[in-house]
Amino acid sequence: MHIMAPDPYDSVQATILEAVSLLKNHQGQSVVARIKPLLTQFPSHPRLHHVLGLALDQCGDITAALHHVSRAITLEPDQVEPYRSLALLLKKKGKTWAAEARIKDALTLQPNHPDLHFILGDLYMDQGVMDQAVAGFSQAITHKPDFLSAWINLGLCHKAMGQLDRARHCFEHALTIDSQNPQGHVNLALTLLLLGDYERGFSEFEWRFHLPEGNGLPAPPPAATPRWNGEPLQGKKLLVLAEQGYGDAIQFARFLPRLRAMGAETLTTIAAPLEALFRGQPGFGAVQSTTRWEGDFDYFIPMMSLGRFFARTPDQRISTVPYLFADPEQSRYWHQRLPRDRFRIGLVWEGKPLHGNDPLRRRSTRLETLAPLAQAGNRHVFISLQKDAPREQLQQPPQHMTILDLGPQLHHFADTAAVMEHLDLVITIDTATAHLAGAMGKPVWILLPMAPDWRWTMDRSTSPWYPTSKLYRQTRPNHWEDPVAQMVIDLKNLP
């Protein structure tokens, strides 16, 4: 009886299937070790190149990954998955146009593939081309009606375009597909807040604690300590945990005196740069930046959850402004050192790149973008409140723009508040400086991207949280010319 020798390609196929399983468990290094020897034996096997490329990507070697996935396409150009993988690698490298071309190549092979339409929509979204992004996500949903991520991204597109009712519908529909999806709930929350539905919005916002990236709290709540849900606070000890960014803490600190007025003894934990500012503020109670505390508490609450109790309606969310004050001694120091015969304008033009992958939400600009402000007249002096790397732009400031750089002397927010006390105006992007100026009751002009954060609303010229603010909005993604031009006009018209 003749016994046939085993086909070596059968063992290759088995190894590929095993490698795919390993990749799902993020064991890229093991896959590389298994696939590389096989490639020396079968150098023209397209699936080996494809799987090796995926493994190298997991190992952080995108350049080598691009080579092997591209080789897979060359060897077998009629397969969709290598095109998809190549597009995602190119997207990761920031080569959006090339990624778009590869997805379109894949769509010529399989025009009804929902995932390809989703990726194309995602690429358009990265470029800020929202109408085409909407088309991509809509096509994905047409071919796969329960495509959860497509519904959420479609909602984000509508939200960025100011179509808030459509956005809300998308997020609500996503939750009919998966009622426990935290991204759906949080995006619905932010849309409702932008619409002014604070009662439902803050309730939905509690889902932020279920997001994959974590709850954002500086430390876990005390073991066995219940969360405060509106119970009477007379004679109770309450731990308030600040969360998320500096601006969020400044915005929601307005509610600390409310807790004290209810009879609570409070301890608020905040980030170290805010500690000196918050300590001693009227009605704030005890404040510390360390995440260790002594003694027991009756309740704890994350700071932004205070909105559920004290900002249920638009009319309820305004507290007395100002509610933050500069230290008198520091204030006197800067009173002696700042120019007195000029109109003093504080400037902040760059913050942390929170939304670097979304052109409609990129909030930072460059100092040169603000150069037209110097055209408003020679009675102004600009005072930079900018810290860290963006200060390098001050080495070559815009022509005719007199700028006093105070960044090196601003070690924490109490320093910034002491300077701000003596400014006539603050011009800033959406960053913690905007919140600080608003909380101090200072005139503050805020440059906003096309898709603003929820607290700035979509169509008002003043934030309801900060009555002394004035909002200047982009009309095109990443273009600040129009709002800056309006600022120049408004500066010229100041008395």
LINFENWO-V612603 format. One line per field, one symbol per residue. psi: psi as a letter, one per 20 degrees, with the letter a starting at -180 (. if undefined). Layout:
psi = ???
This chain:
psi = pppqqqphhghgghhgghggghhhjllhhhgghhhghhhhhmikohhggghhghghghijmhghggghhhhggghmijpgghggggghghghijmgghggghhhghhhhnijohhghghghhghghijnhhhgggghggghginhknghggghgghghghjjmhhggggghhhhihgnijohhggghgghggghijmhghghghiiihijqhirijqhqqqppjpqqpkjrqjojqppppoqrcrghggggiihighgghhjjqoqppprqgiighghpiqpjibqpqiqkpqqrqqhrrpqgiihhhhjlhrhhiiprppqjpqqpgghghghhiiqpijroooqppipaqmhlhjohijoiqaqhhhjhihiiirjiqppopjqrbhiihiihmqqqjoopoojgijnhrhhgghhghhjqhqppqanahhggggghikqpppppqrhnrqhiiahjqippihnhjqppoqqiqpjojgghhhhggghghiq.
